[in-house]
């Protein structure tokens, strides 16, 4: 063996050196990866053809191997790592010759590109990358970061380390708005770094907090990293669990796990929410603690302007705490008491199907033993008892079509048990009341009567729902009954919006916050998947940027506001009316609702086109589209190049060699720890895209094929990959910041500044490792 190493080990070294050399060559990374694949395959094929590379494999025909199989050891668990004394045989890296391997690679890469890049199931999810990139770049060009940084500096500046804390808050906000690390770091570096240096902030703290806060877009949803990881994790987890179940004697993963082996991008967004906020909190606490211990290096900064009318402590406690909490508590208590709830009278045509046992019990003895090991004897005994009870009642009852009389009885029961106030009406007018309360607190010296009329409208709407509306009232009649209270509330909300707009903090934060809530709320709530939500975010970002452009030019943004209201109107009509006209018998109110919704849709489309024209004429749209195309094409080109490199590793047995080594450990947590350490080290030299597309497919079948929660595994990897932007010497965030930093800020300042935040990342990873519930609690509360 060459240098005493196995031929596969030398092949892996050659691949890594070619990849590292390609990245350092100065060629674009997307093309360097593909070139590294071609060059490394040529080198390995030449060495193998010359008989230089020899692979030492376990002799499956030896007596020792047969004895282990006879003892019940599965053949896939037998390796030279676990049993180093087994006889071995020497074989070439390409048993059929490099020509056969090349032929397989070419045919396989065509199929793989067709599956993952052109026409596969993951293409719809990958389209979310395009939309989120467009959303992020549009918001970045609309100067949202400038307004946020200026406003937050006024609010937090007087605190110790206030500017650094404000940078963390804005970084988290931009992460939820854009998800693009480069844009966030550059923007905050240009805007906040000179200000922090002028106010005698330490260059190390200033650069460190900017670089670290800019990388929060890696983990806080909507994160491009999680979208890309999610598309891989879903396939890897499903395939690995199917293989695991069948190897243990079970028919499929559903039988073995007791649930479908599925992990979606939406679920991962839910799982990433708390860890992202947690990391931002750690960054902010470090900045505040640093300022307390070193006040001269992070002094308080006096604000240069107020953010609105002066508000006393009593007024703030009343309108920002006591009144909102009381209103929310009233709705929650009313819901618990049955006063607020669903008023739906929809009856299914079929009876409900009886639930089966928690686990399938009609399985082979091997599968039963494996399921007991996984779920525990108690869970198995409970499932057996459940199945016995089902069998005693004649077997599991299937769903059966209800008769007309049964449907009438069921409908009458639903009407009798309906809550007096509908959930939708209660939530809508609660949100309106919260806005009115906020406007009263923002401007306490203004005339309260316009806002009081809105409060009266809220009360009238609730009373009308109790006295005049029932679950069988049609949506049209409901709209007429609530028209007067709704108009009162709407008129009052217009006045409230004017008052809120006078406060800089509300004016700056509210528009992007609404967009974030709309995008993330639809995903985290399980309403839709990431791709439509990303499209909504992209369209909203375009309209928000156009609104800002019109306001800066002194022109009326009325069309943009009306188009936004048209979208809200569409949603309200779609939720409350059946818009399936022409299907069966269509009532007059259905046609009216459909016509209004169609008109609102056309006006919303007109508003979006108008916004695009405004941005195009203002010179904003063209660079946004160009930058979006550049980033998206880079992602997909790296995806193609990484497939080539993966195939090279597979062709000479490198993937199987690595997986065999990892499976030689009995403890899967040790395996995952090894993988995390490798990813952390690779983050020093590789970008997160290369790690996702090259390393994860190799180690994924092992780490996703065990008992660990796939959500936790994926989020741990995502947080670990976040360090790839921070770790010297090749952290991309450091390069972004170096490019926009003033001359007095040296590279040494930047490197020393990020070291504490890299350590914070490690501490954060340790806490997530020790307390996995931080990751899993949100998906458990809001299951998709």
HUFEN-V963566 format. One record per pair of residues at least 6 apart in sequence whose C-alpha atoms are under 8 Angstrom apart, sorted by the first residue. I is the first residue (numbers start at 0). J is the second residue. Records with the same first field share a line. If there is no record, write none. Layout:
I = J / J
//
This chain:
0 = 6 / 51 / 52 / 53
1 = 51 / 52
5 = 52 / 53 / 54 / 55
6 = 52 / 53 / 54 / 55 / 92
7 = 52 / 53 / 54 / 92 / 651 / 652 / 653 / 656
8 = 653
9 = 52
10 = 43 / 648 / 651 / 653
11 = 648 / 653
13 = 39 / 42 / 43
14 = 35 / 36 / 39 / 40 / 648
17 = 35 / 36 / 38 / 39
18 = 31 / 32 / 35 / 36
19 = 684
21 = 28 / 31 / 32 / 34 / 35
22 = 28 / 31 / 32
28 = 637
29 = 633 / 634 / 636 / 637 / 640
30 = 636 / 637 / 640
32 = 637 / 640 / 641 / 644
33 = 639 / 640 / 641 / 643 / 644
35 = 644
36 = 640 / 643 / 644 / 647
37 = 643 / 644
39 = 647
40 = 647
44 = 93 / 97
46 = 52
47 = 53 / 91 / 92 / 93
48 = 96 / 97
50 = 91
52 = 91 / 92
53 = 89 / 90 / 91 / 92
54 = 89 / 90 / 91 / 92
55 = 87 / 88 / 89 / 90
56 = 79 / 87 / 88 / 89 / 90
57 = 78 / 79 / 85 / 86 / 87 / 88
58 = 64 / 85 / 86 / 87 / 88
59 = 65
61 = 86
63 = 85 / 86
64 = 77 / 85
68 = 74
76 = 659 / 662 / 663
78 = 659 / 663
79 = 85
80 = 659 / 660 / 663
81 = 663 / 664
92 = 651 / 652
93 = 100 / 650 / 651
100 = 650
104 = 643 / 646 / 647 / 650
108 = 642 / 643 / 646
111 = 642
112 = 639 / 642
113 = 119
114 = 120
115 = 121 / 122
116 = 122 / 635 / 638 / 639
121 = 230
123 = 530
124 = 226 / 230 / 529 / 530
125 = 226 / 227 / 230 / 530
126 = 530
127 = 226 / 529 / 530 / 531 / 533 / 534
128 = 223 / 226 / 227 / 631
129 = 627 / 631
130 = 530 / 533 / 534 / 536 / 537
131 = 177 / 178 / 221 / 223 / 533 / 534 / 536 / 537
132 = 177 / 178 / 179 / 627 / 630 / 631
133 = 537 / 623 / 624 / 627
134 = 176 / 177 / 533 / 536 / 537 / 538 / 540 / 541
135 = 176 / 177 / 178 / 179 / 537 / 540
136 = 177 / 179 / 182 / 623 / 626 / 627
137 = 537 / 540 / 541 / 544 / 623
138 = 176 / 177 / 540 / 541 / 543 / 544
139 = 177 / 182 / 183 / 186
140 = 544 / 619 / 623
141 = 543 / 544 / 547 / 548
143 = 507
144 = 169 / 173 / 186 / 187
145 = 190
146 = 507
147 = 169 / 507 / 508
148 = 165 / 166 / 169 / 190 / 191
150 = 306 / 503 / 504 / 507
151 = 165 / 168 / 169 / 504
152 = 161 / 162 / 165 / 302
153 = 301 / 302 / 303 / 304 / 305 / 306
154 = 302 / 306
155 = 161 / 162 / 164 / 165
156 = 162 / 165 / 299 / 300 / 301 / 302
157 = 299 / 300 / 301 / 302
158 = 299 / 300
159 = 287 / 290 / 291 / 294 / 297 / 298 / 299
160 = 286 / 287 / 289 / 290 / 291 / 294 / 297 / 298 / 299
161 = 287 / 297 / 298 / 299 / 300
162 = 195 / 299 / 300
163 = 204 / 205 / 208 / 283 / 286 / 287
164 = 283 / 286 / 287
166 = 187 / 191 / 208 / 209 / 212
167 = 208 / 209 / 212 / 279 / 282 / 283
168 = 279 / 283
170 = 183 / 209 / 212 / 213 / 215 / 216
171 = 212 / 213 / 215 / 216 / 219 / 276 / 279
173 = 183 / 216
174 = 180 / 183 / 213 / 214 / 215 / 216 / 217 / 219 / 220 / 221 / 222
175 = 216 / 219 / 220 / 221 / 222 / 515
176 = 221 / 511 / 514 / 515
177 = 216 / 221
178 = 215 / 216 / 217 / 219 / 220 / 221 / 222 / 223
179 = 216 / 217 / 222 / 223
180 = 213 / 214 / 215 / 216 / 217 / 732
181 = 213 / 731 / 732 / 735
183 = 213
184 = 209 / 210 / 212 / 213 / 214 / 732 / 735 / 736
185 = 735 / 736 / 739
187 = 209 / 213
188 = 206 / 209 / 736 / 739 / 740
189 = 739 / 740
192 = 205 / 206 / 209 / 740
193 = 741
195 = 205
196 = 202 / 205
198 = 298 / 300
199 = 295 / 296 / 297 / 298
200 = 295 / 296 / 297 / 298
201 = 296 / 297
202 = 744 / 748 / 749 / 752
203 = 748 / 749 / 751 / 752 / 753
204 = 286 / 752
205 = 752
206 = 736 / 748 / 749 / 752 / 753
207 = 749 / 750 / 751 / 752 / 753 / 754 / 755 / 756
208 = 282 / 286 / 752 / 753 / 756
210 = 725 / 732 / 733 / 736 / 753
211 = 282 / 725 / 753 / 756
212 = 279 / 282
213 = 732
214 = 721 / 724 / 725 / 732
215 = 275 / 278 / 279 / 721
216 = 222
217 = 223 / 224 / 225 / 717 / 718 / 721
218 = 224 / 225 / 271 / 272 / 274 / 275 / 714 / 717 / 718 / 721
219 = 268 / 271 / 272 / 274 / 275 / 276
220 = 268 / 271 / 272 / 519
221 = 268 / 519
222 = 268
224 = 687 / 717
225 = 264 / 267 / 268 / 714 / 717
226 = 264
227 = 691
228 = 691 / 713 / 717
229 = 262 / 263 / 264 / 267 / 713
230 = 263 / 264
231 = 696
232 = 262 / 699 / 703 / 709 / 713
233 = 261 / 262 / 263
235 = 696 / 699 / 700 / 703
236 = 260 / 261 / 262 / 699 / 700 / 703 / 704 / 709
237 = 252 / 260 / 261
238 = 700
239 = 700 / 701 / 703 / 704
240 = 252 / 260 / 703 / 704 / 705
241 = 251 / 252
243 = 252 / 704
244 = 250 / 251 / 252 / 255
245 = 251 / 252
247 = 365 / 366 / 369
248 = 363 / 365 / 366
249 = 255 / 362 / 363 / 365 / 366
252 = 258 / 259 / 260
253 = 259 / 260
254 = 358 / 359
255 = 366 / 369 / 370
256 = 370
257 = 357 / 358 / 359
262 = 709 / 710
264 = 528 / 529
265 = 522 / 523 / 525 / 528 / 529 / 783
266 = 523 / 710 / 778 / 782 / 783
267 = 710 / 713 / 714
268 = 522 / 523
269 = 523 / 777 / 778
270 = 710 / 711 / 714 / 774 / 775 / 776 / 777 / 778
271 = 714 / 774
272 = 774 / 777
273 = 773 / 774 / 777
274 = 767 / 773 / 774
278 = 760 / 763
281 = 759
282 = 756 / 759
289 = 297
290 = 296 / 297 / 298
306 = 502 / 503 / 504
307 = 441 / 501 / 502 / 503
308 = 441 / 442 / 502
310 = 440 / 441 / 442 / 443
314 = 440 / 443
315 = 440
317 = 440
318 = 436 / 437 / 439 / 440
319 = 436 / 437 / 440
322 = 436
323 = 433 / 436
326 = 429 / 433
327 = 429
330 = 339 / 425 / 429
333 = 339
334 = 340
337 = 418 / 419
338 = 418 / 419 / 420
339 = 418 / 419 / 420 / 421 / 422 / 425
340 = 417 / 418 / 419 / 420 / 421 / 422
341 = 417 / 418 / 421 / 422
342 = 414 / 417 / 418 / 420 / 421 / 422 / 469 / 470
343 = 413 / 417 / 470
344 = 410 / 413 / 414 / 470 / 471
345 = 410
346 = 406 / 409 / 410
348 = 400 / 401 / 406
349 = 398 / 399 / 400 / 401
350 = 398 / 399 / 400 / 401
351 = 397 / 398 / 399
352 = 396 / 397 / 398 / 399
353 = 395 / 396 / 397 / 398
354 = 395
355 = 385 / 386 / 389 / 395
356 = 382 / 383 / 385 / 386
357 = 381 / 382 / 385
358 = 379 / 382
359 = 382
360 = 367 / 379 / 382 / 383 / 386
370 = 379
371 = 378 / 379
373 = 706
389 = 395
414 = 470 / 471
417 = 470
419 = 464 / 465 / 469
420 = 461 / 464 / 465
421 = 464
424 = 461
425 = 461
428 = 457
431 = 457 / 488 / 492
432 = 453 / 454 / 457
434 = 492 / 495
435 = 450 / 453 / 454 / 491 / 492 / 495
437 = 499
438 = 495 / 496 / 498 / 499
439 = 447 / 450 / 495
441 = 498 / 499 / 502
442 = 498 / 499
449 = 491 / 494
450 = 491 / 492 / 494 / 495
452 = 487 / 488 / 491
453 = 487 / 488 / 489 / 490 / 491 / 492
454 = 488
455 = 484 / 487
456 = 483 / 484 / 485 / 486 / 487 / 488
457 = 484 / 485 / 488
459 = 484
460 = 481 / 484 / 485
463 = 480 / 481
467 = 480
468 = 477
474 = 575 / 576
475 = 588
499 = 505 / 506
500 = 506
510 = 543
511 = 543
514 = 536 / 539 / 540
515 = 536
517 = 532 / 536
518 = 532 / 533 / 535 / 536
519 = 532
521 = 527 / 528 / 532
522 = 528 / 529 / 532
523 = 781
524 = 781 / 783
525 = 781 / 782 / 783
538 = 607
541 = 607 / 610 / 611
542 = 559 / 606 / 607 / 610 / 611
544 = 614
545 = 559 / 610 / 611 / 613 / 614
546 = 556 / 559 / 560 / 610
548 = 613 / 614 / 617
549 = 555 / 556 / 613
550 = 556
558 = 606
559 = 606 / 607 / 610
561 = 606
562 = 599 / 602 / 603 / 604 / 605 / 606 / 607
563 = 603
565 = 599 / 600 / 602 / 603
566 = 599 / 600 / 603
568 = 596 / 599
569 = 596 / 599 / 600
572 = 592 / 596
573 = 596
576 = 589 / 592
577 = 589
578 = 589 / 590 / 592 / 593
580 = 589 / 590 / 593
611 = 620
614 = 620
615 = 621
634 = 688
637 = 688 / 689 / 692
638 = 692
641 = 689 / 692 / 693
642 = 692 / 693
644 = 693
645 = 693 / 696 / 697
648 = 654
649 = 655
654 = 697
657 = 697 / 698
658 = 697 / 698 / 700 / 701
661 = 670 / 701
662 = 670 / 701
664 = 670
667 = 702 / 705
670 = 702
671 = 702
674 = 698
675 = 716 / 719
678 = 690 / 719 / 720
679 = 719 / 720 / 722 / 723
681 = 690 / 723
682 = 690 / 720 / 722 / 723 / 724 / 726 / 730
683 = 723 / 726 / 727 / 728 / 729 / 730
684 = 723 / 728 / 729 / 730
685 = 723 / 729
686 = 723 / 724 / 730 / 731
687 = 720 / 721 / 723 / 724
702 = 712
703 = 709 / 712
710 = 774 / 775
711 = 771 / 774 / 775
714 = 774
715 = 764 / 767 / 768
718 = 760 / 764
719 = 760 / 764
722 = 730 / 757 / 760
723 = 730 / 731
724 = 730 / 731 / 732 / 733
725 = 731 / 732 / 733 / 753 / 757
726 = 753 / 754 / 757
727 = 733 / 750
728 = 750
733 = 749 / 750
737 = 746 / 749
767 = 773 / 774
//
